């Protein structure tokens, strides 16, 4: 098991994204407990290449986890109908972005056969980044919150 723990440091976004390896697939449980309050928007989120560095900036997390480089192809766009052709870390591209709610609470759960806990497709030691909604096509979405993915569980007392 691995977890990304959002503590409210970035725009008040709190919650946990948990990764549980089950055989050849990884169950992803999203439980955002606050901060995603734009009800007219969808918040994209991805596993990024690196953990947050000493600056604390979400910009330090690199690009999306993409071991085979599909995102480097000109005109790339994840098609959820063909998830094996998406970047491994493009969770919202494969399974849908997070829809804001009046309370800011969002939950989702799915199984992803394209990521693991360790190795080339592994999430441990990387980060999850939540991006701003309402980004025009072709413009990189602002990184509004990020959390390192660590081995084990988050302390739910804080979320």
C-alpha positions in Angstrom: 0.0 0.0 0.0 1.1 3.6 -0.8 -0.6 6.9 -0.1 -0.5 10.5 -1.2 -1.5 12.7 1.8 -2.9 16.1 1.0 -2.6 18.1 4.3 -4.2 21.5 3.2 -0.8 23.1 2.6 -1.8 23.9 -1.0 -5.0 25.9 -1.4 -6.6 24.1 1.6 -6.9 20.8 -0.4 -7.1 17.9 2.0 -7.5 14.2 1.6 -5.8 10.9 0.7 -5.2 9.0 -2.5 -4.4 5.4 -1.7 -2.8 2.8 -4.0 -3.2 -0.9 -3.2 -1.6 -3.5 -5.3 -4.0 -6.4 -6.0 -2.3 -9.1 -8.2 -1.4 -7.5 -11.5 -3.5 -4.4 -10.9 -3.5 -1.5 -8.5 -6.7 -0.3 -6.8 -6.8 3.5 -6.5 -9.0 5.1 -3.9 -9.5 8.9 -4.0 -10.9 10.5 -0.9 -10.5 14.3 -1.0 -12.1 15.8 2.1 -11.9 19.4 1.3 -10.8 22.1 -1.1 -12.2 21.1 -4.5 -15.1 23.6 -4.4 -15.4 24.8 -8.0 -18.6 23.0 -8.9 -18.5 24.1 -12.5 -15.1 22.5 -13.0 -13.2 19.2 -13.4 -9.9 18.9 -11.6 -7.4 16.8 -13.6 -4.9 14.8 -11.5 -1.9 12.7 -12.3 1.0 10.7 -10.9 4.1 12.8 -11.7 7.7 11.6 -12.1 9.3 13.0 -9.0 8.6 13.8 -5.4 8.2 17.4 -4.3 11.7 18.8 -3.8 13.1 21.1 -1.1 11.4 24.2 -2.5 7.9 22.7 -1.7 6.8 23.7 -5.2 4.5 21.4 -7.2 6.5 22.5 -10.3 9.4 20.4 -9.0 7.5 17.1 -9.6 8.4 16.9 -13.3 6.1 15.5 -16.0 3.4 12.8 -15.8 4.7 9.3 -15.2 5.2 8.0 -18.7 7.8 5.2 -18.9 7.2 4.5 -22.6 7.0 8.1 -23.8 3.5 8.1 -25.3 3.0 11.7 -24.1 5.9 12.9 -26.1 4.2 12.1 -29.4 2.9 15.3 -31.1 -0.8 15.7 -30.6 -1.0 13.2 -27.8 -4.3 13.1 -25.9 -5.3 10.3 -23.6 -8.3 8.3 -24.9 -10.1 6.6 -22.0 -11.4 4.0 -24.5 -7.8 2.9 -25.1 -6.1 3.4 -21.7 -3.1 1.3 -22.6 -2.1 4.1 -25.0 -2.2 6.8 -22.3 0.6 7.9 -20.0 0.7 5.6 -17.0 0.3 8.5 -14.6 -2.6 10.1 -16.4 -5.2 9.0 -13.9 -7.8 11.6 -14.9 -7.3 10.9 -18.6 -8.0 7.2 -18.1 -10.7 7.4 -15.4 -12.1 10.9 -15.3 -11.1 14.2 -13.6 -12.4 15.0 -10.1 -15.7 17.0 -10.1 -15.8 19.8 -7.6 -18.6 19.9 -5.0 -20.0 22.6 -2.7 -18.3 20.8 0.3 -15.1 20.3 -1.6 -15.3 16.5 -0.9 -14.8 14.1 -3.8 -14.5 10.3 -3.8 -13.6 7.9 -6.5 -12.3 4.3 -6.8 -11.1 2.2 -9.7 -8.5 -0.4 -10.6 -5.6 0.5 -12.9 -3.7 -2.3 -14.6 -1.1 0.2 -15.9 0.6 1.3 -12.6 2.3 -0.6 -9.8 3.7 0.3 -6.5 7.4 -0.3 -7.4 9.5 -0.4 -10.5 9.4 1.5 -13.8 5.6 1.9 -13.6 5.7 2.3 -9.8 4.2 5.2 -7.9 6.1 5.0 -4.6 8.7 7.9 -4.4 6.7 10.0 -7.0 3.9 12.5 -6.4 0.3 13.2 -7.2 -0.5 16.6 -8.6 -4.0 18.1 -8.8 -4.4 20.7 -11.5 -6.7 23.7 -11.8 -10.0 23.3 -13.7 -11.1 25.5 -16.7 -7.7 25.4 -18.5 -8.0 26.3 -22.2 -6.9 23.5 -24.7 -3.1 23.5 -25.3 -2.3 25.4 -22.2 -0.7 23.5 -19.3 -3.0 23.4 -16.3 -1.8 25.1 -13.2 -0.6 22.8 -10.4 -2.7 23.7 -7.4 -1.9 20.9 -5.0 0.6 18.1 -4.7 1.6 15.3 -2.3 4.4 12.8 -2.3 3.4 9.1 -2.6 4.9 7.2 0.3 4.8 3.6 1.5 2.0 2.9 3.9 -1.1 4.8 5.1 -1.7 8.5 5.9 -2.7 9.4 9.4 -6.4 9.9 8.9 -6.6 12.1 12.0 -5.5 15.1 9.8 -8.0 14.5 7.0 
